[in-house]
Amino acid sequence: YPLSTLMQMGIRDILVVTTPEDADRYRHLLGDGSQWGINLSFQTQARPEGIAQALLLGRDFLGGSPAALILGDNFIYGDGLLRSLGKANALAHGAINFAYRVSDPQRYGIVEFAADGRPVRLVEKPTNPKSNWAIIGLYVYDGHASDYAAALTPSARGELEITDLNQRYLDQGMLQVEKLGPGNVWLDTGTHDSWLEACHYVQTIFHRQGQMIGCLEEVAYRANYIDADQLERLAAEMESSTYGQYLRGLLI
């Protein structure tokens, strides 16, 4: 699902940052991405030393270019999402964070807004939240992000905090916050319950609407990353499954 989000943003060069233990599994699962018309590279993170560390690990990969960073357990889907992603893809300076309205802001990093709608403060898991808008795990940065991440000081838990990086952009007046409206769904699938909730949501949409969420082959085909012949080959590899039959249906 995170890969499909990046692909919908028009991003085709993607670095997968994972643990040393899981790296081979991801390489086996995803390959080099050419089957979907994208380019996948892999980088291991030896220890869990913060989300912002991904920008250091990927510094050479990025080469000073703007970048999107998405967490592997984030599920985002809904109406108007492509418009929001398109806006992020056009970013040249500063940073964009995405926010989603939640009923339990104490669990998340939240953003507070001024009366005119400007973001004024980022607060991690506030005791008395002044906002219900949670910052989700999708961040877009200009080409300075790796340099800014390198200047961060590890927090008390020994991590380079992504909130500290976002705060730097905010302090410079260079942070935009894109609110995802009520027609969108964001789920942090980092727990068993939330993972199961996402599974049920995907299943319901497929059964009711016939739409398969996060289908990389479909995203690639709709974006012209692959042609009909390649989609046909991918469908043939899974022709006995519901997934393969869905891919064939896209060609009709």
Backbone as JSON, one array per atom type, in Angstrom:
{
  "sequence": "YPLSTLMQMGIRDILVVTTPEDADRYRHLLGDGSQWGINLSFQTQARPEGIAQALLLGRDFLGGSPAALILGDNFIYGDGLLRSLGKANALAHGAINFAYRVSDPQRYGIVEFAADGRPVRLVEKPTNPKSNWAIIGLYVYDGHASDYAAALTPSARGELEITDLNQRYLDQGMLQVEKLGPGNVWLDTGTHDSWLEACHYVQTIFHRQGQMIGCLEEVAYRANYIDADQLERLAAEMESSTYGQYLRGLLI",
  "N": [[0.81, -1.21, 0.0], [1.93, 1.35, 0.78], [3.81, 1.57, -1.32], [2.11, 1.79, -3.54], [0.97, 4.26, -3.02], [3.18, 6.0, -3.29], [3.75, 5.54, -5.99], [1.44, 6.58, -7.16], [1.95, 9.2, -6.76], [3.63, 9.74, -8.76], [6.19, 8.89, -8.45], [8.97, 7.0, -9.24], [11.45, 6.01, -8.66], [12.54, 4.37, -5.97], [13.56, 3.88, -2.66], [13.81, 1.26, -0.48], [13.83, 1.01, 2.88], [14.87, -1.1, 5.37], [15.05, -3.65, 7.97], [18.1, -5.49, 8.65], [17.49, -8.2, 8.93], [15.15, -8.56, 7.49], [15.67, -7.78, 4.92], [16.4, -9.5, 2.72], [14.02, -10.86, 2.39], [12.27, -8.87, 1.5], [13.55, -8.16, -0.9], [13.19, -10.53, -2.31], [10.4, -10.61, -2.45], [9.66, -8.21, -3.78], [11.46, -7.76, -5.86], [13.25, -5.99, -8.42], [11.48, -4.07, -9.11], [10.95, -3.63, -11.78], [8.92, -5.02, -13.04], [6.7, -3.53, -12.55], [7.31, -1.2, -13.74], [8.92, 0.49, -12.27], [11.77, 1.54, -10.26], [13.43, -0.15, -7.84], [15.42, 0.12, -4.98], [17.45, -1.02, -2.21], [18.03, -0.6, 1.27], [19.59, -1.16, 4.35], [18.74, -0.65, 7.77], [20.55, -0.67, 10.51], [19.97, -0.46, 13.26], [17.06, 0.53, 15.15], [16.96, 3.65, 14.92], [15.42, 5.91, 14.55], [12.97, 7.52, 12.43], [13.76, 9.68, 10.85], [16.34, 9.01, 10.3], [16.31, 7.55, 8.0], [16.59, 9.37, 5.94], [19.22, 9.98, 6.07], [20.43, 7.51, 5.61], [19.59, 7.21, 3.03], [20.89, 9.21, 1.68], [22.86, 9.36, -0.41], [21.42, 8.06, -2.39], [19.31, 9.86, -2.8], [20.65, 12.19, -3.58], [20.43, 14.97, -3.18], [17.95, 15.62, -4.19], [14.4, 16.45, -4.15], [12.14, 14.6, -1.99], [9.87, 11.96, -1.07], [8.78, 10.5, 1.91], [7.54, 7.62, 3.28], [5.91, 5.67, 5.73], [6.08, 2.16, 6.3], [3.88, 0.97, 7.46], [1.65, 2.44, 6.97], [-1.59, 3.11, 5.79], [-3.36, 4.54, 3.28], [-6.13, 5.91, 1.69], [-8.66, 7.04, -0.58], [-11.21, 9.47, -1.58], [-10.24, 12.23, -3.52], [-7.62, 11.97, -2.84], [-5.63, 11.73, -4.78], [-5.43, 14.34, -5.74], [-4.33, 15.68, -3.56], [-1.9, 14.3, -3.37], [-0.78, 14.97, -5.81], [-0.32, 17.7, -5.47], [1.69, 17.59, -3.57], [3.68, 16.36, -5.04], [4.52, 18.37, -6.68], [6.1, 19.95, -5.15], [8.7, 22.25, -4.56], [10.17, 23.74, -2.76], [10.72, 23.7, 0.77], [8.54, 21.79, 2.93], [5.99, 19.26, 3.1], [3.54, 18.08, 5.24], [1.1, 15.58, 5.94], [-2.16, 15.57, 7.26], [-4.64, 14.1, 9.37], [-7.89, 13.9, 10.62], [-8.59, 12.83, 13.89], [-10.13, 10.96, 16.57], [-8.84, 10.46, 18.9], [-6.48, 12.14, 19.71], [-4.43, 12.12, 21.57], [-2.84, 9.93, 21.19], [-1.13, 10.4, 19.11], [1.26, 12.28, 17.1], [0.48, 15.6, 16.79], [-0.81, 18.46, 14.95], [-1.06, 21.9, 15.51], [-3.11, 24.7, 14.65], [-3.18, 28.11, 13.53], [-5.61, 30.83, 13.63], [-5.92, 31.57, 11.01], [-5.41, 29.28, 9.65], [-2.79, 28.51, 9.33], [-0.11, 26.24, 10.09], [1.15, 26.08, 13.37], [2.36, 24.75, 15.45], [3.87, 21.7, 16.41], [3.1, 18.82, 18.19], [4.0, 16.09, 20.12], [2.13, 13.36, 21.0], [0.2, 14.73, 22.88], [-0.85, 15.63, 26.2], [-2.99, 17.28, 26.8], [-4.54, 17.87, 24.22], [-4.76, 20.41, 21.7], [-5.75, 20.22, 19.27], [-7.26, 18.13, 16.8], [-5.98, 17.03, 14.7], [-3.97, 14.72, 13.37], [-0.59, 14.08, 12.48], [0.27, 12.16, 9.8], [2.05, 9.22, 8.57], [3.38, 10.14, 6.14], [5.52, 12.08, 4.38], [6.77, 14.92, 2.66], [9.6, 16.34, 1.23], [11.93, 18.99, 0.44], [15.1, 19.31, -1.31], [16.84, 19.7, 0.82], [16.46, 18.07, 2.97], [18.0, 15.8, 3.83], [20.37, 17.01, 4.7], [19.39, 18.58, 6.8], [18.45, 16.56, 8.46], [20.85, 15.38, 9.18], [21.83, 17.23, 10.92], [20.34, 16.95, 13.18], [19.83, 16.31, 16.68], [19.98, 13.35, 18.56], [17.1, 12.11, 20.29], [15.88, 11.66, 23.71], [15.34, 8.97, 23.72], [17.2, 8.02, 22.02], [16.88, 8.38, 19.27], [16.64, 9.8, 15.95], [14.35, 12.1, 15.56], [11.47, 12.34, 13.56], [9.62, 14.32, 13.96], [11.16, 16.41, 14.97], [12.58, 17.14, 12.7], [10.5, 18.0, 11.04], [9.67, 20.12, 12.62], [11.76, 21.91, 12.32], [11.45, 22.75, 9.68], [8.98, 23.98, 10.05], [9.63, 26.05, 11.85], [11.08, 27.65, 10.17], [9.16, 28.65, 8.6], [8.46, 27.1, 6.45], [6.86, 24.9, 6.23], [4.14, 23.16, 5.0], [0.84, 22.01, 5.62], [-1.17, 19.49, 4.59], [-4.45, 18.79, 4.72], [-6.25, 15.81, 4.94], [-9.36, 15.1, 3.78], [-12.76, 14.16, 4.9], [-13.5, 12.17, 3.13], [-11.45, 10.44, 2.91], [-9.36, 7.71, 4.03], [-7.23, 6.89, 6.64], [-5.08, 4.63, 8.07], [-3.06, 3.44, 10.63], [-1.27, 0.73, 10.54], [0.18, -0.59, 12.51], [-0.42, -2.19, 14.68], [-1.92, -5.31, 15.75], [-4.73, -5.18, 15.83], [-5.33, -2.84, 14.32], [-4.24, -3.56, 11.9], [-5.88, -5.7, 11.2], [-8.26, -4.31, 10.98], [-7.73, -2.74, 8.73], [-7.52, -4.77, 6.81], [-10.17, -5.73, 6.75], [-11.42, -3.45, 5.79], [-10.33, -3.18, 3.2], [-11.25, -5.56, 2.09], [-14.04, -5.15, 2.2], [-14.41, -2.94, 0.46], [-13.6, -4.13, -1.92], [-15.5, -6.21, -2.21], [-17.89, -4.77, -2.29], [-17.55, -2.74, -4.23], [-15.91, -3.73, -6.18], [-13.38, -2.83, -6.48], [-9.94, -3.06, -6.21], [-7.83, -2.2, -3.74], [-4.64, -0.63, -3.65], [-3.39, -2.11, -5.65], [-0.61, -2.81, -7.3], [-0.01, -3.43, -9.94], [-2.23, -2.42, -11.31], [-2.08, 0.33, -10.68], [0.36, 0.92, -11.94], [-0.31, 0.36, -14.6], [-2.43, 2.18, -15.12], [-0.99, 4.52, -14.9], [0.61, 4.41, -17.05], [3.09, 3.21, -16.74], [3.55, 0.62, -17.32], [2.64, -1.43, -20.15], [-0.23, -2.84, -21.91], [0.5, -5.39, -22.73], [2.46, -6.15, -20.86], [0.91, -6.11, -18.54], [-0.82, -8.18, -19.15], [0.97, -10.34, -19.09], [1.69, -10.33, -16.38], [-0.78, -10.91, -15.24], [-1.17, -13.47, -16.21], [0.65, -14.93, -14.75], [-0.65, -15.29, -12.39], [-3.07, -16.45, -12.9], [-4.92, -18.29, -11.89], [-5.88, -17.26, -9.58], [-7.93, -14.99, -7.6], [-6.8, -12.5, -7.7], [-5.25, -12.51, -10.08], [-7.36, -12.79, -11.91], [-8.63, -10.38, -11.51], [-6.72, -8.62, -12.55], [-6.79, -9.36, -15.25], [-9.33, -8.48, -15.84], [-8.94, -5.76, -16.0], [-8.06, -5.32, -18.51], [-10.14, -5.5, -20.22]],
  "CA": [[0.0, 0.0, 0.0], [2.8, 2.53, 0.68], [4.37, 1.65, -2.67], [1.08, 2.3, -4.46], [0.83, 5.69, -2.75], [4.31, 6.68, -3.93], [3.58, 5.44, -7.44], [0.39, 7.53, -7.54], [2.56, 10.53, -6.73], [4.51, 9.86, -9.91], [7.54, 8.52, -8.03], [9.34, 5.7, -9.83], [12.72, 5.59, -8.05], [12.14, 4.18, -4.57], [14.5, 3.19, -1.78], [13.14, 0.54, 0.6], [14.69, 0.93, 4.06], [14.34, -2.18, 6.19], [16.01, -4.24, 8.89], [18.96, -6.49, 8.0], [16.84, -9.51, 8.96], [14.05, -8.62, 6.53], [16.08, -7.26, 3.62], [16.31, -10.53, 1.68], [12.6, -11.18, 2.16], [11.71, -7.81, 0.66], [14.12, -8.3, -2.24], [12.52, -11.66, -2.95], [8.99, -10.27, -2.67], [9.45, -7.06, -4.65], [12.37, -7.72, -6.99], [13.82, -4.65, -8.69], [10.38, -3.18, -9.44], [10.79, -3.44, -13.22], [7.64, -5.58, -13.46], [5.7, -2.45, -12.41], [7.82, 0.0, -14.39], [9.6, 1.36, -11.31], [13.12, 1.12, -9.89], [13.54, -0.34, -6.41], [16.72, -0.13, -4.34], [17.25, -1.45, -0.83], [19.01, -0.11, 2.25], [19.28, -1.68, 5.68], [18.9, 0.19, 8.96], [21.09, -1.65, 11.46], [19.26, -0.34, 14.54], [15.94, 1.47, 15.04], [17.43, 4.93, 15.46], [14.57, 7.02, 14.15], [12.47, 7.62, 11.07], [14.55, 10.67, 10.12], [17.59, 8.41, 9.88], [16.15, 7.07, 6.62], [17.08, 10.4, 5.04], [20.67, 9.86, 6.09], [20.76, 6.26, 4.94], [19.31, 7.39, 1.61], [21.46, 10.48, 1.22], [23.46, 9.17, -1.75], [20.33, 7.7, -3.29], [18.55, 11.07, -3.11], [21.51, 13.11, -4.32], [19.98, 16.36, -3.07], [16.65, 15.82, -4.85], [13.23, 16.36, -3.28], [11.82, 13.21, -1.7], [8.73, 11.6, -0.22], [9.09, 9.45, 2.87], [6.3, 7.03, 3.78], [6.13, 4.54, 6.63], [5.59, 0.91, 5.74], [2.63, 0.5, 8.08], [0.6, 3.44, 6.76], [-2.59, 2.8, 4.78], [-4.05, 5.79, 2.91], [-6.99, 5.66, 0.53], [-9.9, 7.79, -0.55], [-11.6, 10.5, -2.53], [-9.45, 13.44, -3.5], [-6.25, 11.71, -2.43], [-4.72, 12.01, -5.89], [-5.21, 15.79, -5.81], [-3.39, 16.01, -2.49], [-0.59, 13.74, -3.72], [-0.26, 15.76, -6.92], [0.2, 18.93, -4.91], [2.96, 17.26, -2.92], [4.66, 16.01, -6.06], [4.99, 19.6, -7.3], [6.85, 20.73, -4.16], [10.07, 22.61, -4.91], [10.84, 24.29, -1.57], [10.03, 23.45, 2.03], [8.07, 20.44, 3.24], [4.55, 19.05, 3.28], [3.06, 16.99, 6.09], [-0.3, 15.27, 5.74], [-2.85, 15.47, 8.54], [-5.92, 13.38, 9.34], [-8.64, 14.17, 11.85], [-8.76, 11.63, 14.71], [-10.9, 11.17, 17.8], [-7.97, 10.22, 20.05], [-5.21, 12.78, 19.36], [-3.39, 11.85, 22.58], [-2.01, 8.8, 20.74], [-0.38, 10.74, 17.91], [1.84, 13.6, 16.94], [-0.59, 16.42, 16.21], [-0.44, 19.8, 14.5], [-1.97, 22.96, 15.92], [-3.25, 25.7, 13.61], [-3.61, 29.46, 13.87], [-6.96, 31.12, 13.16], [-5.92, 31.67, 9.55], [-5.14, 27.97, 9.07], [-1.36, 28.19, 9.27], [0.39, 25.38, 11.16], [1.97, 26.87, 14.29], [3.05, 23.95, 16.47], [3.79, 20.24, 16.35], [3.17, 18.29, 19.55], [4.0, 14.64, 20.12], [1.27, 12.72, 21.99], [-0.12, 15.73, 23.9], [-1.75, 15.27, 27.3], [-4.18, 18.1, 26.61], [-4.43, 18.29, 22.82], [-5.51, 21.57, 21.24], [-6.09, 19.94, 17.89], [-7.58, 16.73, 16.51], [-5.34, 16.7, 13.43], [-2.75, 13.92, 13.55], [0.34, 14.0, 11.36], [0.38, 10.76, 9.4], [3.4, 8.82, 8.16], [3.74, 10.49, 4.77], [6.19, 13.38, 4.45], [7.41, 15.32, 1.42], [10.65, 17.31, 1.56], [12.79, 19.49, -0.63], [16.41, 18.68, -1.36], [17.66, 19.97, 2.02], [16.02, 17.23, 4.09], [19.09, 14.96, 4.35], [21.28, 17.88, 5.45], [18.73, 18.93, 8.05], [18.43, 15.35, 9.29], [22.21, 15.18, 9.68], [22.07, 18.19, 11.99], [19.48, 16.66, 14.33], [20.37, 15.67, 17.88], [19.11, 12.24, 18.99], [16.22, 12.37, 21.42], [16.18, 10.9, 24.92], [15.26, 7.54, 23.43], [18.29, 7.69, 21.13], [16.44, 8.36, 17.89], [16.48, 11.04, 15.2], [12.89, 12.18, 15.5], [10.93, 12.99, 12.37], [8.94, 15.53, 14.41], [12.17, 17.46, 15.07], [12.86, 17.6, 11.34], [9.34, 18.79, 10.6], [9.66, 21.36, 13.4], [12.74, 22.83, 11.72], [10.79, 23.37, 8.52], [7.94, 24.86, 10.56], [10.28, 27.23, 12.41], [11.54, 28.47, 9.04], [8.01, 29.06, 7.82], [8.54, 26.35, 5.19], [6.08, 23.68, 6.35], [2.73, 23.15, 4.64], [0.09, 20.85, 6.1], [-2.27, 19.13, 3.71], [-5.47, 18.04, 5.45], [-7.01, 14.81, 4.2], [-10.76, 15.31, 4.14], [-13.53, 13.03, 5.42], [-13.63, 11.13, 2.13], [-10.23, 9.64, 2.9], [-9.13, 6.81, 5.15], [-5.85, 6.66, 7.04], [-4.94, 3.65, 9.14], [-1.7, 3.08, 11.02], [-1.47, -0.71, 10.75], [1.28, -1.08, 13.33], [-0.88, -3.12, 15.71], [-2.72, -6.39, 15.18], [-6.1, -4.73, 15.65], [-5.45, -1.89, 13.21], [-3.95, -4.33, 10.68], [-7.1, -6.44, 10.88], [-9.24, -3.31, 10.56], [-7.41, -2.39, 7.35], [-7.88, -5.93, 5.99], [-11.62, -5.75, 6.59], [-11.79, -2.32, 4.94], [-9.96, -3.54, 1.82], [-12.17, -6.62, 1.67], [-15.36, -4.56, 2.01], [-14.39, -2.14, -0.77], [-13.53, -5.05, -3.06], [-16.77, -6.93, -2.34], [-18.99, -3.85, -2.61], [-17.31, -1.89, -5.4], [-15.09, -4.4, -7.17], [-12.12, -2.09, -6.58], [-8.87, -3.61, -5.4], [-6.98, -1.11, -3.24], [-3.21, -0.9, -3.55], [-2.96, -3.05, -6.69], [0.52, -2.15, -7.95], [-0.12, -3.62, -11.39], [-3.23, -1.49, -11.82], [-1.52, 1.68, -10.59], [1.37, 1.04, -12.99], [-1.0, 0.37, -15.9], [-3.16, 3.44, -15.26], [-0.01, 5.6, -15.02], [1.41, 4.12, -18.24], [4.42, 2.69, -16.41], [3.6, -0.64, -18.06], [1.62, -1.47, -21.19], [-1.21, -3.92, -21.81], [1.18, -6.68, -22.87], [3.07, -6.47, -19.58], [-0.17, -6.43, -17.6], [-1.28, -9.52, -19.51], [1.96, -11.31, -18.59], [1.57, -10.39, -14.93], [-2.04, -11.59, -14.94], [-1.01, -14.89, -16.54], [1.41, -15.57, -13.68], [-1.55, -15.52, -11.25], [-4.37, -16.59, -13.55], [-5.85, -19.12, -11.14], [-6.27, -16.56, -8.35], [-8.81, -13.83, -7.74], [-5.96, -11.35, -8.05], [-4.97, -12.6, -11.5], [-8.59, -12.54, -12.64], [-8.87, -8.94, -11.42], [-5.82, -7.99, -13.51], [-7.32, -9.61, -16.59], [-10.49, -7.63, -16.0], [-8.51, -4.41, -16.32], [-7.75, -5.28, -19.95], [-11.38, -5.57, -20.99]],
  "C": [[0.86, 1.28, 0.0], [3.42, 2.68, -0.71], [3.35, 2.22, -3.65], [0.87, 3.79, -4.26], [1.95, 6.47, -3.43], [4.17, 6.66, -5.45], [2.5, 6.39, -7.93], [0.87, 8.98, -7.48], [3.48, 10.76, -7.92], [5.94, 9.49, -9.6], [7.86, 7.12, -8.54], [10.68, 5.18, -9.32], [12.52, 5.56, -6.55], [13.2, 3.38, -3.83], [13.71, 2.56, -0.63], [14.14, 0.4, 1.75], [14.09, -0.09, 5.02], [15.42, -2.72, 7.12], [16.89, -5.24, 8.14], [18.29, -7.86, 7.92], [15.78, -9.66, 7.86], [14.46, -8.26, 5.11], [15.92, -8.28, 2.5], [14.87, -10.89, 1.36], [11.96, -10.12, 1.24], [12.26, -7.87, -0.76], [13.43, -9.43, -3.0], [11.08, -11.31, -3.32], [8.82, -9.24, -3.79], [10.33, -7.06, -5.91], [12.94, -6.32, -7.18], [12.76, -3.65, -9.1], [10.1, -3.04, -10.92], [9.46, -4.01, -13.72], [6.51, -4.57, -13.36], [6.18, -1.15, -13.04], [8.47, 0.98, -13.43], [10.98, 0.78, -10.99], [13.22, 1.05, -8.37], [14.99, -0.59, -6.01], [16.44, -0.45, -2.88], [18.4, -0.96, 0.05], [18.62, -0.65, 3.62], [19.55, -0.62, 6.74], [19.3, -0.75, 10.1], [20.34, -1.65, 12.79], [18.12, 0.66, 14.36], [16.28, 2.81, 15.68], [16.68, 6.12, 14.86], [14.19, 7.04, 12.69], [13.34, 8.57, 10.24], [15.89, 10.1, 9.66], [17.51, 7.86, 8.46], [16.69, 8.08, 5.61], [18.6, 10.46, 5.01], [21.12, 8.61, 5.35], [20.55, 6.39, 3.42], [19.92, 8.63, 1.0], [22.06, 10.37, -0.18], [22.39, 8.85, -2.78], [19.58, 8.96, -3.74], [19.36, 12.08, -3.9], [21.04, 14.55, -4.3], [18.66, 16.66, -3.75], [15.53, 15.84, -3.82], [12.82, 14.9, -3.1], [10.52, 13.11, -0.92], [9.17, 10.45, 0.66], [7.77, 8.93, 3.42], [6.63, 5.82, 4.64], [5.45, 3.28, 6.07], [4.29, 0.42, 6.32], [1.48, 1.5, 7.91], [-0.29, 3.07, 5.58], [-3.39, 4.06, 4.52], [-4.86, 5.52, 1.66], [-8.18, 6.6, 0.6], [-10.07, 8.81, -1.65], [-10.68, 11.71, -2.41], [-8.0, 13.23, -3.13], [-5.26, 12.05, -3.53], [-4.44, 13.5, -6.03], [-4.19, 16.22, -4.76], [-1.99, 15.5, -2.83], [0.04, 14.52, -4.86], [0.32, 17.07, -6.45], [1.56, 18.7, -4.27], [4.05, 17.0, -3.94], [5.26, 17.25, -6.72], [5.84, 20.45, -6.35], [8.28, 20.99, -4.64], [10.85, 23.08, -3.7], [10.01, 23.98, -0.33], [9.63, 21.99, 2.19], [6.56, 20.43, 3.34], [4.34, 17.87, 4.21], [1.58, 16.79, 5.77], [-0.95, 15.05, 7.11], [-4.22, 14.84, 8.36], [-6.62, 13.58, 10.68], [-8.93, 12.87, 12.6], [-9.54, 11.98, 15.98], [-10.05, 11.02, 19.05], [-6.57, 10.81, 19.81], [-4.09, 12.54, 20.37], [-2.42, 10.76, 22.13], [-1.01, 9.19, 19.65], [0.41, 12.04, 18.06], [0.81, 14.45, 16.22], [-0.03, 17.78, 15.79], [-1.51, 20.78, 14.96], [-1.95, 24.06, 14.86], [-3.62, 27.06, 14.21], [-5.0, 29.69, 13.28], [-7.04, 31.19, 11.64], [-5.55, 30.36, 8.86], [-3.69, 27.59, 8.96], [-0.98, 27.22, 10.38], [1.33, 26.18, 12.06], [2.76, 26.02, 15.28], [2.82, 22.47, 16.21], [3.99, 19.7, 17.76], [3.06, 16.77, 19.49], [3.19, 14.1, 21.3], [0.92, 13.66, 23.16], [-1.07, 15.21, 24.97], [-3.07, 16.0, 27.18], [-4.17, 18.67, 25.19], [-5.32, 19.49, 22.49], [-5.91, 21.42, 19.78], [-6.42, 18.45, 17.76], [-6.91, 16.24, 15.22], [-4.01, 16.01, 13.69], [-1.9, 13.98, 12.29], [0.55, 12.53, 11.03], [1.78, 10.48, 8.83], [3.7, 8.98, 6.69], [4.27, 11.92, 4.78], [6.86, 13.67, 3.1], [8.38, 16.46, 1.74], [11.37, 17.8, 0.31], [14.17, 18.85, -0.5], [17.29, 18.91, -0.16], [17.41, 18.97, 3.14], [17.16, 16.39, 4.67], [20.07, 15.79, 5.15], [20.67, 18.27, 6.79], [18.7, 17.74, 9.0], [19.79, 15.09, 9.92], [22.53, 16.1, 10.84], [21.22, 17.94, 13.22], [20.27, 16.03, 15.47], [19.45, 14.53, 18.29], [18.31, 12.61, 20.23], [16.64, 11.52, 22.61], [16.12, 9.4, 24.69], [16.29, 7.11, 22.37], [17.94, 7.66, 19.66], [16.47, 9.76, 17.27], [15.0, 11.17, 14.88], [12.43, 12.93, 14.25], [10.19, 14.27, 12.75], [9.92, 16.69, 14.54], [12.52, 18.02, 13.69], [11.72, 18.47, 10.83], [9.27, 20.13, 11.33], [10.65, 22.37, 12.82], [12.12, 23.52, 10.51], [9.71, 24.34, 8.99], [8.54, 26.15, 11.1], [10.76, 28.19, 11.32], [10.39, 29.0, 8.2], [7.89, 28.32, 6.5], [7.76, 25.05, 5.24], [4.63, 23.93, 5.96], [2.09, 21.9, 5.23], [-1.11, 20.65, 5.21], [-3.25, 18.26, 4.49], [-6.18, 17.06, 4.52], [-8.46, 14.87, 4.7], [-11.47, 14.05, 4.55], [-13.74, 11.91, 4.41], [-12.43, 10.22, 2.03], [-10.14, 8.77, 4.14], [-7.63, 6.72, 5.4], [-5.86, 5.68, 8.21], [-3.46, 3.38, 9.37], [-1.76, 1.6, 11.41], [-0.34, -1.34, 11.57], [0.88, -1.98, 14.48], [-1.73, -4.2, 15.05], [-4.15, -5.94, 14.91], [-6.25, -3.81, 14.45], [-5.13, -2.56, 11.88], [-5.2, -5.09, 10.23], [-8.19, -5.49, 10.38], [-9.0, -2.92, 9.1], [-7.78, -3.53, 6.4], [-9.37, -5.96, 5.72], [-12.07, -4.61, 5.67], [-11.52, -2.64, 3.47], [-10.93, -4.58, 1.27], [-13.56, -6.05, 1.36], [-15.42, -3.76, 0.71], [-14.38, -3.05, -1.99], [-14.87, -5.76, -3.28], [-17.9, -6.01, -2.79], [-18.79, -3.13, -3.94], [-16.51, -2.58, -6.51], [-13.75, -3.72, -7.39], [-11.08, -2.7, -5.65], [-7.91, -2.49, -5.01], [-5.52, -1.55, -3.24], [-2.7, -1.91, -4.55], [-1.85, -2.39, -7.5], [0.46, -2.28, -9.47], [-1.12, -2.63, -11.99], [-2.71, -0.06, -11.79], [-0.52, 1.9, -11.71], [0.72, 1.14, -14.37], [-1.72, 1.69, -16.13], [-2.2, 4.62, -15.47], [0.88, 5.44, -16.25], [2.85, 3.76, -17.93], [4.64, 1.35, -17.11], [2.49, -0.61, -19.11], [0.72, -2.69, -21.01], [-0.55, -5.29, -21.91], [1.82, -7.11, -21.56], [2.02, -6.83, -18.54], [-0.71, -7.83, -17.88], [-0.33, -10.58, -18.99], [1.86, -11.45, -17.08], [0.3, -11.13, -14.51], [-1.9, -13.09, -15.16], [-0.26, -15.64, -15.45], [0.52, -15.95, -12.49], [-2.96, -15.83, -11.72], [-5.38, -17.42, -12.77], [-6.37, -18.45, -9.87], [-7.23, -15.43, -8.64], [-8.02, -12.61, -8.18], [-5.66, -11.35, -9.55], [-6.19, -12.32, -12.35], [-8.94, -11.05, -12.62], [-8.0, -8.21, -12.44], [-6.31, -8.18, -14.93], [-8.53, -8.71, -16.87], [-10.14, -6.2, -16.36], [-8.27, -4.22, -17.81], [-9.0, -5.27, -20.82], [-11.86, -4.16, -21.34]]
}
